[in-house]
């Protein structure tokens, strides 16, 4: 079975509508402060919703149900770490961001250490975000190609072009407010799937509970100390905290949302609340996975699955009526369209162009270059997505952990700036290099689970920098 003409119409209308909605914000973009920070006018509830949408992708919509369908709910251990991490970010990082007139998170490192640490951090962000979000775009296109039978490259170009157009025209306002809309779209899509599954399972919710318990699908806690296992209590809580400190406390992609808030208090309120919404969202997606397991025990799969993450798209295409299936595919697109292009342009202009090329650039030139940078990074991500078609599966999976590989070193630098006043730029820079080298070795030569990557990278960076600072201080103390 395939999608109907009505389904394709629903998908097309949604893409056109969201592109037009995002482009509408172009009328409010007069300065780079508007373009990158919305002139700090976003209320706390919109900050909350955009953060939820930002960290939800097609991998969430498709992959989380698949983990419960074939396994259990131990993923929630990681989500618990996300909540704790947000509280720490609100206490440590957000107050520092609102003390000055910052456009990017890395400008804080410039103030504390100097240009080398800031520049290295920004380079890590631009490289890892290009790779990770390019692969994220490819994954979205791959899922949609499975259900529409269209070439994956064509799907990637269509989605990527829509993303580039509305982000380039509307700036971060377009990104934030389309995120708000799209969060409700994909949550509605998940709700429709859950409702449809309950109606299709003989015995309804009682059967889901019975079957899920018998198969161990409701298992949440795994107290194992095995560092090769991805979702354990320790990897989930400690790794989840470290990952959230990195993504929500230092990564320009999410920090830009926080900097757009009216105040530090509103940014903190939106950030902390988003953690609880994301936790509830993960419960919904995991329950959908258990429902799919119960449903396909009663109803044979209409086709063999190449991977378990195909189970939800197969249910959508083969079970839901015309129009509804198209809406679900639109919801999958909504989960993917939270672009990092504006954040990358902000870093390009404020971390590289202005300090190193033309510090005296007027506002008109800054705006023109900001839009050009947005388009350029969009093309880079689109090329990564197209190249990902030719990657082996193991390479693709490795690409999904790119952010964790580099962000530990950046988190270590931020923690040094906050907690280690004696550490200077040379110490922090040496620590970051050590963190990157260690993480390359861990990734390439050990079976350690990716949930530990940020913690290992940050700990290495912090420790090496602190030791370097102590060693450097010894001769000075001896002379005194």
N, C-alpha and C positions, 0 to 999 in steps of 0.2 A: 504494500500500500504506500502511496505517496501523498504529498500535500495537494490540495485542490487549488483551483484558480482563486477562490475566495481567501484561502490561507495566504497565497502569495500577495493578494491585494492588501490584506491586513498588515503583512510585514512591510510592504512598500510604503503604505500610508504612514506607518509608524516611523520609519526611517526618515521620510520626507518631513513629517511633523516635528520630530525632535531636532532635525537640522535647522528647520525654520525657526523653531523656538529658541535654540541656542544663538542663532544669527541675529535674532531680534535685539539682543543685548549690545550689539555693536553701537547703537545710538548713545549708550552711556559711557563709552570708552574714549575719554578725552586726554588722559595722561597715563603714564606707566603705572602710577599709583592706582588708578581705576582698573587698568588692564591686568595688573598682577595681584592687587589686594582688595578690589572693589571699594576702595577708599575706606576700608574697615567698617563696613556697614551691615554685615551679615548677622542676623539674630542667632541666638544659641541653638534654637531648635533646627534651623537650617544647617548649622555647623554639624550637629548631631547626625542628621540624615545624610549629608554629603559624605561624612566619614564612613558611615555604614555602607553606602553605595560604593565608595572608593575601594574598600577592601573586599567587596563582593565581586566575583568574576564568574565567568562561565565555568571555571574549575570548581567554584563553590556550588553553583546551581546543578552541575552535572556530577562532579566528583564526590561531594559530601554524601548524597544519597547512595552512590555506589559503594562507599566505605561501609555503610550500615547494611546494604544489600548483601555484600559478600563477607562482612566481618562483624563489627559491633560499633559501640558509641564511645570508644576511648578517645576519639578526637576531642570530646568535650573537655578533657584535661588541659589541652592546649588553649581552648577558649577561656577557661578559668584563669590561666596565666595572662590572657589578653586583658581581662578586667582589672587584675591587680596592677599590671603594667601601666594602664591608663591613669590610675590614681597616682602612681609615682611620677609620671610625666607631668600631671597637673601640679604636683607639689614642687618639682625640681626645675623643669624646663620652661613651662609656659610663663611664669613670672619674669624670667630672664628675657624672653622674646619680646615682651611688651614694655621693657624699660627704654628701648630706643626705637628709632625709625628704621626697622629692618625690612628688606625685601626678600631675603633668603635666610634660611637657618644657618648657612655657612658663614655669613657675615659676623655671627656671634663668635665663631672661632677666630676670625680676623682680629676682633677686638681683644680676645684673650691671649692668642698666641702669635699671630702674624700671618703673612700671606702664604707661606708654604703649606701649613696645616690646612688652611681654608681651601687652597687651590686643589690639594690632593683629595680632600673630602668631596669637593664639587666634581672633580674628574671621576671619582668612583661612582658618584650618583648618576652622572650623565651616561657613563658606559653601562653600568648594571641596569639602570632603568630602561635604556634603549633595548637591551637584550631581553630583559624580563617582559616588558610590555609588548615587544614585537612578538614574542612567543605566545603571550596571552592573546594577542590579536589572531595569531594563527590557530590557536586552540579553539577560539570562538568560531572562526571560519570553518574549521574542520567539523565541528559539531553541526553547524548549519548545513554544510555541504552533505553530511550524512542524511539529513532529513529532507533536503530539497533536491538532492541529486544534481546539484550544480557544481562546476569545477571549484575546488577550494581556493585557487588563486583569484578567480573572479569574485568570489564572496569576500575575500580579504580586501580586495581593491575597493569594492562598494562600501563596506563598513568603514575601512580606513579613510576613504575620501570624505564620507559624512562626518567622521570624527575630526578630520583636519579642518573642514570648512567651518563648522560651528565654533570650534575652539579658536581658530585664527580670528574670526570675526568678533565673537562675543567675549573673548578673554576668560578670566577666571570666573566672572559672573555667570557666563554661559555654562561653564563646567559645574559650578556649585548648584545652580538652579535646575539644570537638566538632571543632575544627580538626584535632587530631591524628588523630581517627577518619576525618574526611572526606578528609584527604590520602591515606590508604591506599585509600579508596574510589575516588577519581578516578584514582589511579595504576593501580589494578587495572583500571578501565574502559579506560584508555589501552592497557594491556597486552593486554586482550582484543581490542581493535580491531586492534592491530598483528598479533597472532597470527592473527586471522581474515583479515586482508588477505594475509599471507604464504601462507596456505593456499589463498586464492582466486586468486592470481596464477600463471599458467602459468610455470614456471621458478623460482618462489619468489624468494629473496633475490638470486640471480645476475641475474635479470631486472631487479629493482629497481635494482641497482648499474649495470647496463649502460644502462638507459633513463635513469636519473638523470644519469649522466655525459654521455650524448649530448645531453641537454636542458639541461645546465648547472645542474641542480637542487642539486648539491652544492657550489656556489660559496659560500665563507664570507667571504673578504676582498674589500673594495671600497676601494681606497686613494684614491678621489676626494676632492677638497677642496670639492666642490659642497655648500654649506650648505643647499640646497633638497632634497637627498636625505636620506631618513630614516635609512637604515642604511648608513653608511660607516664606515671604520675610525676616523676622528677623531670623528665624531658618536657612534659606538657607545661607544668607550672614554671619551672626555672627557665626553660627555653621560651615559653610563651611570654614571660615577663621581659626577657632580654630582647626578643623579637619586637615586642610592642614599644619598648624604650627606643629601639632603633627606628622603626618605621614611623611611629607617631611622635617621637621626641626629637629626631634628628633629620629624617628624610624630608627633603624639600617638597616632595609630592603631597605628603599629608600636612606638614608644618605650614605650607602655604594656606591651607584651609583654616588652620588655627589663627594665622596672622590676619585673616580677613574678618575675624570676629570684631564686634564692637569694643570688647574689653577682654582682659585676661580672665576675668571671672566668667564671662559668657563662653569663652573658649574652653575653659575647664569644665563648665557645666555640660556643654555639648559633647565634649570628649568622653567624660565619664559615663554619661547616659548612653552613648553609642556602644560602649562595651557590653552593657546589659541587653541592649537590643540585638547586638550581634550574637550574644550567647543564646538568646531565645530563637533567633533566626537559624542558628546551627541545629538547635533541637528540632525545629520544624523540618529542615532538610534531612536530618538523620531519621526522623520518624517516617518520612516519605520513603527512605531506603528500606526500612523494615516493612512498610506496607507493600512495596514492590516485591519483596521477598515472599510475603504471604500470598500476594496475588498470583505470582508465577508458580507457586506450589499448586494452585488450583487450576490455572490456565497455562497450557504449554506456551513457551516462547515462540512467537511467529517466525523467528529466524535466529540462527546461531550468533552469539556475541563474540566479536573479535576481542573486546575488552569489556570489563564490567561497567565502565563509565558510559557505555552505549545503552544501558538498560532503561534509563529515563527517556532519552530521545525515541527509542523503539516503542515504548508505551505511548508516548504522545502521538506519534505518527500513526500507529496501528489501532488506537483505541478511542482517542478523543474526536469529536465531530468536527466537520469543516468549520473554519472560522475560529473555533476555540484552539485548535492545533496551531493555527497561524499566530494567535495571540501569545501562546506559550513560547513559540520561536521568537517572537518580538520581545518577550520577557527575558529570554536567554541573551538576546542582543543587548537589552537594557542592563543586564548584569555585567556586560563586558565594556559598555561605553562609559568609562570614567577616565578620560585621558589624562596623561601626565605631561602633555605637550606644553601647556602654559607654564607649568612649574619648571620644565627644562629650559624654556625660553627665558624665564626669570633668572635662572642661574647663569645662563649664557651671557645675558646682558649685564647683570649686576656683579657676577663673580669673575668675569673675564673681559668683556668688551670695555666697560667703563674703567676698571682699574688699570688695564694693561694696554688698551688701544686708544681710546678717546675719552678721557675723563671729562672733557668740556662739551660733550655732545648735548645739543639742545633737545627739548622735549619732543619736537616733531621727528627728529632723527631717531630718537630712542623708540618712539612708537612704531615707526616704519620698520626698524630693525627687529623689534620684538615680534611683530607679525611675521616677518620673514623667517626668524628663528623658529617660530611655532610650526610653520609649514615645513621647514627643513628637517626638524626632528620628527615630524609626522611621516615624511618620506623615508627617513632612516628606519623608523619602526615598521613601516610597510614593507621595506626591503628585507628586514629581518624576518617578518612573517612569511614572505614569499620564499626566502631561503630555507626556512624551517621545514618546508615540504620535503626537502631532500635529506633531512637529518635522519639518522637511525633513531629508533625509539629511545634507546638509552641516552643518546645525546639530548633528545628533547626533554626527558625527565631531568637530566643534569641541568639543563637550562632553567628549569623552574626554581632551582635553588640558588640562582645567581645573586639575587638580592641578599640572601643570608651570608653568602661568601664574603662580600665586600663590606657589608654594613656593620659588622662587628668592630672593625678598625675605626670607623667613623664614630660609633657609639663610645668606644674607648676614649677617643679624643674629647668628646663632650663631657664624659664623666671626669676626665682629668681636669678639664677646665673648671668644673664645679667643685670637685672634692679634693684636688691636689694643688694648692696655691703655689707650692715651691717648684712645680714642674714648669719648664720653659719650652719655647718652641722646638728647639733641637731635640729635646727629650721626647716630646709628643710625636714629632715627625718620625723619630727612630722607632718609637713604639708602634706607630701605624704601619710602617714598613714590615716590622716583625710580625704584626698581626696578620697582614696580607700573606706573607710567606708561610706562616704556620697554617693558615686556612687553606692555602693551595696544597700543602702537603697532606692535611687532613682529608680534603676532598679527593685528592688523587690517589692516596696510598692507604686509606683506612676505611673500614665499613661503618664509621660513626654516622649516626642518623643526622639528617639536616637540621632537625630541631635543636641540636646542640651548637650549630655553627656560630650563631651570633654571640652566644655566651663565651665560647672558646676564643673567638676573635677579639672580643672586647676585653676579656681577662688578660690575654696575651699583650695587647696594646697597653693596657693600664699598668701591668706588672713591669714590662720592659721599660716603659717611660719612667716609672717611679724609681726603679733600680738605677737607671742612667742618671737621673737627677741626683740620687744619693751619692753615686760614685763621683760625679762631677763636683759635688759639694765638699768632699773629703779633703782635698788639698787646701781649700780655702779655710776650713776649720783648723787644719794643722798649723797654718801660718798665723792664725789668730791666737 
